[in-house]
Amino acid sequence: MAKMKGNVVMHGVTGTFGDEIVIKNRKGQQYISRLPTTDHIIPTDNQTLNRESFADAVTYAKWIREHPDVEIPFQIKPNQTRYQAAISYFRRTNKTQPSNHSKKRYTIKALKEMNFTERQIGVIMYTQKNGTLTNGICRALLGISKPSASRFLKQLVDLNIIRSSGVKGVGSKYQLIPL
């Protein structure tokens, strides 16, 4: 790490340049260094779980932000966006313990790689968080009619993402098929 003195061009500049250089300010002094590598750091189970939980919260919040007509189950505080409130709500209500980490979970990244639509991802993440899904919940989440929700749920069943509880009609509930 090199200390920079009297550099008029770089005065007050901080940040990363390209993939190799970092400029930092520490105690009023400006330093330039190589970008640190984190390849050797293996995250703990808690860190991995927290990252996955946050990724799920971000997915939920993006879905909420993209569907402003959907009624939200939380209140937005002053100086808080709908997106921020959705993340806070999801993190508060989705307390996953490290002992549950052995269960494989659907992630947004994996679902996108499998070419699921944003609507399908939103419904899958909702079901993963809440455990079950009904036609009525699907209609409320997506703002669609009962026949459209039935077709949508059938597509997810055909894709082996969810399964029906076995009850046909009004009492039918759906659960995620474990990975």
mmCIF file of the C-alpha atoms, coordinates in Angstrom:
data_MODEL
# 
_entry.id   MODEL 
# 
loop_
_atom_site.group_PDB 
_atom_site.id 
_atom_site.type_symbol 
_atom_site.label_atom_id 
_atom_site.label_alt_id 
_atom_site.label_comp_id 
_atom_site.label_asym_id 
_atom_site.label_entity_id 
_atom_site.label_seq_id 
_atom_site.pdbx_PDB_ins_code 
_atom_site.Cartn_x 
_atom_site.Cartn_y 
_atom_site.Cartn_z 
_atom_site.occupancy 
_atom_site.B_iso_or_equiv 
_atom_site.pdbx_formal_charge 
_atom_site.auth_seq_id 
_atom_site.auth_comp_id 
_atom_site.auth_asym_id 
_atom_site.auth_atom_id 
_atom_site.pdbx_PDB_model_num 
ATOM 1   C CA . MET A 1 1   ? 0.000   0.000   0.000   1.00 0.00 ? 1   MET A CA 1 
ATOM 2   C CA . ALA A 1 2   ? 1.421   3.359   -1.015  1.00 0.00 ? 2   ALA A CA 1 
ATOM 3   C CA . LYS A 1 3   ? 0.644   6.690   0.638   1.00 0.00 ? 3   LYS A CA 1 
ATOM 4   C CA . MET A 1 4   ? -0.214  9.511   -1.781  1.00 0.00 ? 4   MET A CA 1 
ATOM 5   C CA . LYS A 1 5   ? 0.887   13.060  -0.884  1.00 0.00 ? 5   LYS A CA 1 
ATOM 6   C CA . GLY A 1 6   ? 0.007   16.286  -2.617  1.00 0.00 ? 6   GLY A CA 1 
ATOM 7   C CA . ASN A 1 7   ? -1.689  14.707  -5.624  1.00 0.00 ? 7   ASN A CA 1 
ATOM 8   C CA . VAL A 1 8   ? -4.020  17.447  -6.856  1.00 0.00 ? 8   VAL A CA 1 
ATOM 9   C CA . VAL A 1 9   ? -5.745  15.219  -9.426  1.00 0.00 ? 9   VAL A CA 1 
ATOM 10  C CA . MET A 1 10  ? -6.596  12.421  -6.979  1.00 0.00 ? 10  MET A CA 1 
ATOM 11  C CA . HIS A 1 11  ? -7.349  14.628  -3.927  1.00 0.00 ? 11  HIS A CA 1 
ATOM 12  C CA . GLY A 1 12  ? -10.528 13.371  -2.216  1.00 0.00 ? 12  GLY A CA 1 
ATOM 13  C CA . VAL A 1 13  ? -10.983 10.470  -4.646  1.00 0.00 ? 13  VAL A CA 1 
ATOM 14  C CA . THR A 1 14  ? -11.840 7.050   -3.214  1.00 0.00 ? 14  THR A CA 1 
ATOM 15  C CA . GLY A 1 15  ? -12.989 3.806   -4.734  1.00 0.00 ? 15  GLY A CA 1 
ATOM 16  C CA . THR A 1 16  ? -12.018 1.038   -7.096  1.00 0.00 ? 16  THR A CA 1 
ATOM 17  C CA . PHE A 1 17  ? -10.467 1.504   -10.506 1.00 0.00 ? 17  PHE A CA 1 
ATOM 18  C CA . GLY A 1 18  ? -10.781 -1.479  -12.788 1.00 0.00 ? 18  GLY A CA 1 
ATOM 19  C CA . ASP A 1 19  ? -10.212 -4.845  -11.180 1.00 0.00 ? 19  ASP A CA 1 
ATOM 20  C CA . GLU A 1 20  ? -6.901  -4.090  -9.508  1.00 0.00 ? 20  GLU A CA 1 
ATOM 21  C CA . ILE A 1 21  ? -6.588  -0.663  -7.841  1.00 0.00 ? 21  ILE A CA 1 
ATOM 22  C CA . VAL A 1 22  ? -8.247  0.735   -4.717  1.00 0.00 ? 22  VAL A CA 1 
ATOM 23  C CA . ILE A 1 23  ? -7.892  4.263   -3.378  1.00 0.00 ? 23  ILE A CA 1 
ATOM 24  C CA . LYS A 1 24  ? -8.711  4.673   0.337   1.00 0.00 ? 24  LYS A CA 1 
ATOM 25  C CA . ASN A 1 25  ? -8.729  7.495   2.859   1.00 0.00 ? 25  ASN A CA 1 
ATOM 26  C CA . ARG A 1 26  ? -7.657  6.644   6.418   1.00 0.00 ? 26  ARG A CA 1 
ATOM 27  C CA . LYS A 1 27  ? -7.271  9.254   9.144   1.00 0.00 ? 27  LYS A CA 1 
ATOM 28  C CA . GLY A 1 28  ? -6.960  12.024  6.584   1.00 0.00 ? 28  GLY A CA 1 
ATOM 29  C CA . GLN A 1 29  ? -4.290  10.234  4.548   1.00 0.00 ? 29  GLN A CA 1 
ATOM 30  C CA . GLN A 1 30  ? -4.882  8.868   1.055   1.00 0.00 ? 30  GLN A CA 1 
ATOM 31  C CA . TYR A 1 31  ? -3.564  5.420   0.093   1.00 0.00 ? 31  TYR A CA 1 
ATOM 32  C CA . ILE A 1 32  ? -3.483  3.424   -3.106  1.00 0.00 ? 32  ILE A CA 1 
ATOM 33  C CA . SER A 1 33  ? -3.319  -0.375  -3.037  1.00 0.00 ? 33  SER A CA 1 
ATOM 34  C CA . ARG A 1 34  ? -4.113  -3.560  -4.849  1.00 0.00 ? 34  ARG A CA 1 
ATOM 35  C CA . LEU A 1 35  ? -7.703  -4.815  -4.684  1.00 0.00 ? 35  LEU A CA 1 
ATOM 36  C CA . PRO A 1 36  ? -7.871  -7.333  -1.828  1.00 0.00 ? 36  PRO A CA 1 
ATOM 37  C CA . THR A 1 37  ? -8.725  -10.907 -2.742  1.00 0.00 ? 37  THR A CA 1 
ATOM 38  C CA . THR A 1 38  ? -11.323 -12.885 -0.844  1.00 0.00 ? 38  THR A CA 1 
ATOM 39  C CA . ASP A 1 39  ? -10.858 -16.181 -2.678  1.00 0.00 ? 39  ASP A CA 1 
ATOM 40  C CA . HIS A 1 40  ? -9.318  -17.828 0.368   1.00 0.00 ? 40  HIS A CA 1 
ATOM 41  C CA . ILE A 1 41  ? -12.174 -16.864 2.716   1.00 0.00 ? 41  ILE A CA 1 
ATOM 42  C CA . ILE A 1 42  ? -14.771 -19.575 3.245   1.00 0.00 ? 42  ILE A CA 1 
ATOM 43  C CA . PRO A 1 43  ? -18.032 -18.199 4.663   1.00 0.00 ? 43  PRO A CA 1 
ATOM 44  C CA . THR A 1 44  ? -19.487 -19.786 7.773   1.00 0.00 ? 44  THR A CA 1 
ATOM 45  C CA . ASP A 1 45  ? -22.876 -21.518 7.668   1.00 0.00 ? 45  ASP A CA 1 
ATOM 46  C CA . ASN A 1 46  ? -24.431 -18.470 9.347   1.00 0.00 ? 46  ASN A CA 1 
ATOM 47  C CA . GLN A 1 47  ? -22.933 -16.127 6.764   1.00 0.00 ? 47  GLN A CA 1 
ATOM 48  C CA . THR A 1 48  ? -24.136 -18.311 3.901   1.00 0.00 ? 48  THR A CA 1 
ATOM 49  C CA . LEU A 1 49  ? -27.598 -18.550 5.438   1.00 0.00 ? 49  LEU A CA 1 
ATOM 50  C CA . ASN A 1 50  ? -27.722 -14.791 5.989   1.00 0.00 ? 50  ASN A CA 1 
ATOM 51  C CA . ARG A 1 51  ? -26.683 -14.129 2.374   1.00 0.00 ? 51  ARG A CA 1 
ATOM 52  C CA . GLU A 1 52  ? -29.353 -16.493 1.063   1.00 0.00 ? 52  GLU A CA 1 
ATOM 53  C CA . SER A 1 53  ? -31.958 -14.954 3.362   1.00 0.00 ? 53  SER A CA 1 
ATOM 54  C CA . PHE A 1 54  ? -31.030 -11.454 2.207   1.00 0.00 ? 54  PHE A CA 1 
ATOM 55  C CA . ALA A 1 55  ? -31.138 -12.548 -1.448  1.00 0.00 ? 55  ALA A CA 1 
ATOM 56  C CA . ASP A 1 56  ? -34.647 -13.915 -0.833  1.00 0.00 ? 56  ASP A CA 1 
ATOM 57  C CA . ALA A 1 57  ? -35.634 -10.642 0.853   1.00 0.00 ? 57  ALA A CA 1 
ATOM 58  C CA . VAL A 1 58  ? -34.336 -8.630  -2.100  1.00 0.00 ? 58  VAL A CA 1 
ATOM 59  C CA . THR A 1 59  ? -36.291 -10.811 -4.515  1.00 0.00 ? 59  THR A CA 1 
ATOM 60  C CA . TYR A 1 60  ? -39.434 -10.334 -2.457  1.00 0.00 ? 60  TYR A CA 1 
ATOM 61  C CA . ALA A 1 61  ? -38.829 -6.563  -2.296  1.00 0.00 ? 61  ALA A CA 1 
ATOM 62  C CA . LYS A 1 62  ? -38.233 -6.312  -6.061  1.00 0.00 ? 62  LYS A CA 1 
ATOM 63  C CA . TRP A 1 63  ? -41.451 -8.189  -6.685  1.00 0.00 ? 63  TRP A CA 1 
ATOM 64  C CA . ILE A 1 64  ? -43.351 -5.883  -4.296  1.00 0.00 ? 64  ILE A CA 1 
ATOM 65  C CA . ARG A 1 65  ? -41.820 -2.825  -5.981  1.00 0.00 ? 65  ARG A CA 1 
ATOM 66  C CA . GLU A 1 66  ? -42.760 -4.066  -9.456  1.00 0.00 ? 66  GLU A CA 1 
ATOM 67  C CA . HIS A 1 67  ? -46.359 -4.737  -8.403  1.00 0.00 ? 67  HIS A CA 1 
ATOM 68  C CA . PRO A 1 68  ? -47.523 -1.495  -6.736  1.00 0.00 ? 68  PRO A CA 1 
ATOM 69  C CA . ASP A 1 69  ? -51.179 -2.545  -6.968  1.00 0.00 ? 69  ASP A CA 1 
ATOM 70  C CA . VAL A 1 70  ? -50.658 -5.518  -4.626  1.00 0.00 ? 70  VAL A CA 1 
ATOM 71  C CA . GLU A 1 71  ? -51.788 -4.945  -1.048  1.00 0.00 ? 71  GLU A CA 1 
ATOM 72  C CA . ILE A 1 72  ? -48.790 -5.135  1.264   1.00 0.00 ? 72  ILE A CA 1 
ATOM 73  C CA . PRO A 1 73  ? -48.858 -6.796  4.723   1.00 0.00 ? 73  PRO A CA 1 
ATOM 74  C CA . PHE A 1 74  ? -46.632 -4.138  6.330   1.00 0.00 ? 74  PHE A CA 1 
ATOM 75  C CA . GLN A 1 75  ? -46.504 -0.409  6.927   1.00 0.00 ? 75  GLN A CA 1 
ATOM 76  C CA . ILE A 1 76  ? -44.020 1.917   5.305   1.00 0.00 ? 76  ILE A CA 1 
ATOM 77  C CA . LYS A 1 77  ? -42.253 4.186   7.799   1.00 0.00 ? 77  LYS A CA 1 
ATOM 78  C CA . PRO A 1 78  ? -41.464 7.836   7.035   1.00 0.00 ? 78  PRO A CA 1 
ATOM 79  C CA . ASN A 1 79  ? -38.308 8.219   4.921   1.00 0.00 ? 79  ASN A CA 1 
ATOM 80  C CA . GLN A 1 80  ? -38.579 4.578   3.843   1.00 0.00 ? 80  GLN A CA 1 
ATOM 81  C CA . THR A 1 81  ? -39.328 3.296   0.362   1.00 0.00 ? 81  THR A CA 1 
ATOM 82  C CA . ARG A 1 82  ? -41.706 0.443   -0.400  1.00 0.00 ? 82  ARG A CA 1 
ATOM 83  C CA . TYR A 1 83  ? -38.632 -1.585  -1.381  1.00 0.00 ? 83  TYR A CA 1 
ATOM 84  C CA . GLN A 1 84  ? -36.835 -0.969  1.938   1.00 0.00 ? 84  GLN A CA 1 
ATOM 85  C CA . ALA A 1 85  ? -39.974 -1.717  3.942   1.00 0.00 ? 85  ALA A CA 1 
ATOM 86  C CA . ALA A 1 86  ? -40.441 -4.992  2.050   1.00 0.00 ? 86  ALA A CA 1 
ATOM 87  C CA . ILE A 1 87  ? -36.877 -6.098  2.843   1.00 0.00 ? 87  ILE A CA 1 
ATOM 88  C CA . SER A 1 88  ? -37.323 -5.215  6.530   1.00 0.00 ? 88  SER A CA 1 
ATOM 89  C CA . TYR A 1 89  ? -40.647 -7.051  6.687   1.00 0.00 ? 89  TYR A CA 1 
ATOM 90  C CA . PHE A 1 90  ? -39.285 -10.152 4.956   1.00 0.00 ? 90  PHE A CA 1 
ATOM 91  C CA . ARG A 1 91  ? -36.213 -10.302 7.211   1.00 0.00 ? 91  ARG A CA 1 
ATOM 92  C CA . ARG A 1 92  ? -38.341 -9.812  10.375  1.00 0.00 ? 92  ARG A CA 1 
ATOM 93  C CA . THR A 1 93  ? -40.871 -12.480 9.479   1.00 0.00 ? 93  THR A CA 1 
ATOM 94  C CA . ASN A 1 94  ? -38.480 -14.999 7.935   1.00 0.00 ? 94  ASN A CA 1 
ATOM 95  C CA . LYS A 1 95  ? -36.256 -15.979 10.853  1.00 0.00 ? 95  LYS A CA 1 
ATOM 96  C CA . THR A 1 96  ? -34.316 -18.997 9.648   1.00 0.00 ? 96  THR A CA 1 
ATOM 97  C CA . GLN A 1 97  ? -32.065 -20.737 12.141  1.00 0.00 ? 97  GLN A CA 1 
ATOM 98  C CA . PRO A 1 98  ? -28.676 -22.136 11.133  1.00 0.00 ? 98  PRO A CA 1 
ATOM 99  C CA . SER A 1 99  ? -29.866 -25.643 11.974  1.00 0.00 ? 99  SER A CA 1 
ATOM 100 C CA . ASN A 1 100 ? -32.305 -25.405 9.044   1.00 0.00 ? 100 ASN A CA 1 
ATOM 101 C CA . HIS A 1 101 ? -29.424 -24.704 6.686   1.00 0.00 ? 101 HIS A CA 1 
ATOM 102 C CA . SER A 1 102 ? -29.170 -28.333 5.697   1.00 0.00 ? 102 SER A CA 1 
ATOM 103 C CA . LYS A 1 103 ? -32.390 -27.924 3.689   1.00 0.00 ? 103 LYS A CA 1 
ATOM 104 C CA . LYS A 1 104 ? -31.627 -26.849 0.162   1.00 0.00 ? 104 LYS A CA 1 
ATOM 105 C CA . ARG A 1 105 ? -33.524 -23.730 -0.821  1.00 0.00 ? 105 ARG A CA 1 
ATOM 106 C CA . TYR A 1 106 ? -34.544 -22.190 -4.091  1.00 0.00 ? 106 TYR A CA 1 
ATOM 107 C CA . THR A 1 107 ? -32.545 -19.057 -4.859  1.00 0.00 ? 107 THR A CA 1 
ATOM 108 C CA . ILE A 1 108 ? -33.413 -16.271 -7.232  1.00 0.00 ? 108 ILE A CA 1 
ATOM 109 C CA . LYS A 1 109 ? -30.201 -16.760 -9.146  1.00 0.00 ? 109 LYS A CA 1 
ATOM 110 C CA . ALA A 1 110 ? -30.852 -20.480 -9.661  1.00 0.00 ? 110 ALA A CA 1 
ATOM 111 C CA . LEU A 1 111 ? -34.470 -19.871 -10.709 1.00 0.00 ? 111 LEU A CA 1 
ATOM 112 C CA . LYS A 1 112 ? -33.387 -17.216 -13.210 1.00 0.00 ? 112 LYS A CA 1 
ATOM 113 C CA . GLU A 1 113 ? -30.804 -19.603 -14.622 1.00 0.00 ? 113 GLU A CA 1 
ATOM 114 C CA . MET A 1 114 ? -33.621 -22.134 -15.072 1.00 0.00 ? 114 MET A CA 1 
ATOM 115 C CA . ASN A 1 115 ? -35.497 -19.460 -17.106 1.00 0.00 ? 115 ASN A CA 1 
ATOM 116 C CA . PHE A 1 116 ? -38.412 -18.945 -14.735 1.00 0.00 ? 116 PHE A CA 1 
ATOM 117 C CA . THR A 1 117 ? -40.382 -15.734 -15.238 1.00 0.00 ? 117 THR A CA 1 
ATOM 118 C CA . GLU A 1 118 ? -40.375 -12.968 -12.622 1.00 0.00 ? 118 GLU A CA 1 
ATOM 119 C CA . ARG A 1 119 ? -43.962 -13.861 -11.729 1.00 0.00 ? 119 ARG A CA 1 
ATOM 120 C CA . GLN A 1 120 ? -43.078 -17.523 -11.247 1.00 0.00 ? 120 GLN A CA 1 
ATOM 121 C CA . ILE A 1 121 ? -40.054 -16.588 -9.144  1.00 0.00 ? 121 ILE A CA 1 
ATOM 122 C CA . GLY A 1 122 ? -42.201 -14.309 -6.971  1.00 0.00 ? 122 GLY A CA 1 
ATOM 123 C CA . VAL A 1 123 ? -44.728 -17.063 -6.337  1.00 0.00 ? 123 VAL A CA 1 
ATOM 124 C CA . ILE A 1 124 ? -42.011 -19.671 -5.684  1.00 0.00 ? 124 ILE A CA 1 
ATOM 125 C CA . MET A 1 125 ? -40.253 -17.381 -3.198  1.00 0.00 ? 125 MET A CA 1 
ATOM 126 C CA . TYR A 1 126 ? -43.569 -16.636 -1.473  1.00 0.00 ? 126 TYR A CA 1 
ATOM 127 C CA . THR A 1 127 ? -44.285 -20.365 -1.173  1.00 0.00 ? 127 THR A CA 1 
ATOM 128 C CA . GLN A 1 128 ? -40.790 -21.053 0.111   1.00 0.00 ? 128 GLN A CA 1 
ATOM 129 C CA . LYS A 1 129 ? -41.208 -18.385 2.795   1.00 0.00 ? 129 LYS A CA 1 
ATOM 130 C CA . ASN A 1 130 ? -44.743 -19.279 3.863   1.00 0.00 ? 130 ASN A CA 1 
ATOM 131 C CA . GLY A 1 131 ? -44.809 -23.027 3.281   1.00 0.00 ? 131 GLY A CA 1 
ATOM 132 C CA . THR A 1 132 ? -48.067 -23.236 1.339   1.00 0.00 ? 132 THR A CA 1 
ATOM 133 C CA . LEU A 1 133 ? -49.845 -21.542 -1.520  1.00 0.00 ? 133 LEU A CA 1 
ATOM 134 C CA . THR A 1 134 ? -53.503 -21.471 -2.540  1.00 0.00 ? 134 THR A CA 1 
ATOM 135 C CA . ASN A 1 135 ? -55.308 -20.334 -5.661  1.00 0.00 ? 135 ASN A CA 1 
ATOM 136 C CA . GLY A 1 136 ? -56.608 -17.310 -3.720  1.00 0.00 ? 136 GLY A CA 1 
ATOM 137 C CA . ILE A 1 137 ? -53.119 -16.276 -2.610  1.00 0.00 ? 137 ILE A CA 1 
ATOM 138 C CA . CYS A 1 138 ? -51.829 -16.716 -6.156  1.00 0.00 ? 138 CYS A CA 1 
ATOM 139 C CA . ARG A 1 139 ? -54.649 -14.490 -7.445  1.00 0.00 ? 139 ARG A CA 1 
ATOM 140 C CA . ALA A 1 140 ? -53.852 -11.825 -4.851  1.00 0.00 ? 140 ALA A CA 1 
ATOM 141 C CA . LEU A 1 141 ? -50.103 -11.917 -5.519  1.00 0.00 ? 141 LEU A CA 1 
ATOM 142 C CA . LEU A 1 142 ? -50.421 -11.702 -9.293  1.00 0.00 ? 142 LEU A CA 1 
ATOM 143 C CA . GLY A 1 143 ? -53.687 -9.805  -9.644  1.00 0.00 ? 143 GLY A CA 1 
ATOM 144 C CA . ILE A 1 144 ? -55.192 -12.409 -11.978 1.00 0.00 ? 144 ILE A CA 1 
ATOM 145 C CA . SER A 1 145 ? -58.506 -14.241 -12.314 1.00 0.00 ? 145 SER A CA 1 
ATOM 146 C CA . LYS A 1 146 ? -59.319 -17.613 -10.755 1.00 0.00 ? 146 LYS A CA 1 
ATOM 147 C CA . PRO A 1 147 ? -58.989 -19.543 -14.067 1.00 0.00 ? 147 PRO A CA 1 
ATOM 148 C CA . SER A 1 148 ? -55.665 -17.790 -14.805 1.00 0.00 ? 148 SER A CA 1 
ATOM 149 C CA . ALA A 1 149 ? -54.377 -18.650 -11.328 1.00 0.00 ? 149 ALA A CA 1 
ATOM 150 C CA . SER A 1 150 ? -55.401 -22.288 -11.859 1.00 0.00 ? 150 SER A CA 1 
ATOM 151 C CA . ARG A 1 151 ? -53.484 -22.404 -15.152 1.00 0.00 ? 151 ARG A CA 1 
ATOM 152 C CA . PHE A 1 152 ? -50.495 -20.700 -13.547 1.00 0.00 ? 152 PHE A CA 1 
ATOM 153 C CA . LEU A 1 153 ? -50.437 -23.212 -10.664 1.00 0.00 ? 153 LEU A CA 1 
ATOM 154 C CA . LYS A 1 154 ? -50.841 -26.127 -13.090 1.00 0.00 ? 154 LYS A CA 1 
ATOM 155 C CA . GLN A 1 155 ? -47.760 -24.904 -14.976 1.00 0.00 ? 155 GLN A CA 1 
ATOM 156 C CA . LEU A 1 156 ? -45.736 -24.941 -11.739 1.00 0.00 ? 156 LEU A CA 1 
ATOM 157 C CA . VAL A 1 157 ? -47.065 -28.427 -10.934 1.00 0.00 ? 157 VAL A CA 1 
ATOM 158 C CA . ASP A 1 158 ? -46.127 -29.634 -14.432 1.00 0.00 ? 158 ASP A CA 1 
ATOM 159 C CA . LEU A 1 159 ? -42.637 -28.159 -13.948 1.00 0.00 ? 159 LEU A CA 1 
ATOM 160 C CA . ASN A 1 160 ? -42.302 -30.185 -10.701 1.00 0.00 ? 160 ASN A CA 1 
ATOM 161 C CA . ILE A 1 161 ? -41.827 -27.060 -8.589  1.00 0.00 ? 161 ILE A CA 1 
ATOM 162 C CA . ILE A 1 162 ? -44.967 -27.397 -6.462  1.00 0.00 ? 162 ILE A CA 1 
ATOM 163 C CA . ARG A 1 163 ? -47.336 -30.233 -5.634  1.00 0.00 ? 163 ARG A CA 1 
ATOM 164 C CA . SER A 1 164 ? -50.971 -30.247 -4.636  1.00 0.00 ? 164 SER A CA 1 
ATOM 165 C CA . SER A 1 165 ? -52.055 -31.381 -1.189  1.00 0.00 ? 165 SER A CA 1 
ATOM 166 C CA . GLY A 1 166 ? -54.336 -33.869 -2.915  1.00 0.00 ? 166 GLY A CA 1 
ATOM 167 C CA . VAL A 1 167 ? -57.543 -31.966 -2.212  1.00 0.00 ? 167 VAL A CA 1 
ATOM 168 C CA . LYS A 1 168 ? -59.291 -30.827 -5.374  1.00 0.00 ? 168 LYS A CA 1 
ATOM 169 C CA . GLY A 1 169 ? -61.197 -27.563 -5.611  1.00 0.00 ? 169 GLY A CA 1 
ATOM 170 C CA . VAL A 1 170 ? -61.662 -24.933 -2.902  1.00 0.00 ? 170 VAL A CA 1 
ATOM 171 C CA . GLY A 1 171 ? -59.441 -26.511 -0.214  1.00 0.00 ? 171 GLY A CA 1 
ATOM 172 C CA . SER A 1 172 ? -56.491 -27.220 -2.492  1.00 0.00 ? 172 SER A CA 1 
ATOM 173 C CA . LYS A 1 173 ? -53.108 -26.155 -1.140  1.00 0.00 ? 173 LYS A CA 1 
ATOM 174 C CA . TYR A 1 174 ? -49.736 -26.330 -2.805  1.00 0.00 ? 174 TYR A CA 1 
ATOM 175 C CA . GLN A 1 175 ? -46.272 -26.893 -1.364  1.00 0.00 ? 175 GLN A CA 1 
ATOM 176 C CA . LEU A 1 176 ? -42.806 -26.640 -2.876  1.00 0.00 ? 176 LEU A CA 1 
ATOM 177 C CA . ILE A 1 177 ? -41.221 -29.905 -3.928  1.00 0.00 ? 177 ILE A CA 1 
ATOM 178 C CA . PRO A 1 178 ? -37.887 -30.136 -2.068  1.00 0.00 ? 178 PRO A CA 1 
ATOM 179 C CA . LEU A 1 179 ? -34.744 -29.801 -4.148  1.00 0.00 ? 179 LEU A CA 1 
# 
